[in-house]
């Protein structure tokens, strides 16, 4: 009951005044709000700035240099895009084809990412990941072995996570769980680099997923890396893993993100994932 009440409070803020976090002014307003949230929990907050041409502000909660597990999400939001179809295929031929199409469209896509109009709705990408991370922070505020990071500039090229690795090379080699687009879809995907998936936390998480998801009417994607690829910050980390919620069974996809239709954030998904992560970490 307490988690549900806190979730509703966070939802009202994150889908209200802080839903769009793309410009410097918007990010500063969010940073002020989330700093106050963490301080009310008694969690230490550090803002780490980097970059000149592309200025990033990562928000670090707790002591990442002492933590054994780091839970992350990106808080920046994207520009409006002409399509919301993003696939995570189990077929490498399809994956290669989608990557080639994106390469052909690279220049116009980059122009949209950097100079386009902000997408007005960000419920799944990635307000869902931010909300889940903040909920977990409240649950684990007395756990010095767990730290949390909100990355900046994931949407424009993983700049925030690159800066984090440079600032914390040892911490970057620990188990990392990235939350990205967890709010819309009933198939949970857990993937990552091989070393990350062999970590004890990852093994416990996979077991917890199998036990808990049926109670919430959800399922899990079969197999792991290299069958499934998921493009987000965890790709840069030696022991990086990621959780996402997608649609479909054999061909997983997201069909609303990057468009004004990104308005779905399922409470069921967040409660299910919070229980899984609490049990595993």
Steps between C-alpha positions, in 0.01 A plus 500: 500500500784739585668431166175569315449833678858609433468390138195719453682799651799448271275446200318829562829690498676316220202504265415853607748788523812287435386277213713670233870508595681606184611864525744630759219684680279191511782281627593755767142507629494120516842491666380736774189289561677162504775634726235600752340156473828326576589733786161433660592129492838573656687394185813688394475667159785607273463671163792422269545735205702421189543600139506833320350449157249256653459590865385214725385499861486155653319473834665254740324372813705328770864392473559334162865434585400274793179348365494143367189563289421813299144557377464756221257669262531788256298807590537703180210482255499492123392712208183420309567227248292398195468140621483319832588153372809363676574128481718271705496198270618152582611478138836656419405544132210728599722686746763558231234624258359750751851626576572550129176696456596723792846551350347617171281744695784605734524867399126582522469300823790689658347830391171405668672376819698819553280770347149354478191582705479333842268204527218618733435160658768276652308257721694193388822653364627549756277635773418137579865417571550815707186430706598139567853603599370762745259247649784252549711773657235552766493124567881470517597832656678320785700272269857635457573211262255644245542835321288669235582717198283703264689540172469807280510505118421137427273607217778688319768232519560360853712803592405495868591135554831552317581785739410282799743229388780756472422640847456161672704235313491250789131546578422461131629141521245395763159349437277758336125472441355754257126577490377630165142490368346276766146640499327383179495132407439169676815311394796570727840495335815452706818516297857624515862415432606139580705590809212701640255214452734265688504720812317364809258795492408418139440134577277588795314750285428246227371254760282767661356595161391141434333477843335843520387600148208249478336658806483831313374350174833561331754280322874502435693497175669166449878483487754773557796663325597464219145413396357830623652844450373811673652840409554701817768613747582153637674408171807701603560320831706179546231354727204694370148355490162650413133452575228610260134420434402435140215366292495181301651158563740395224558847359503752785417861426404842636249695295433827685834641613635814331146601404220697672330162560755416771242537777477146644666422834360184656499489881503119478836506321663717763370296795608175333850627421545660841423163663738317265788740554448516876521121518805479274713789624 
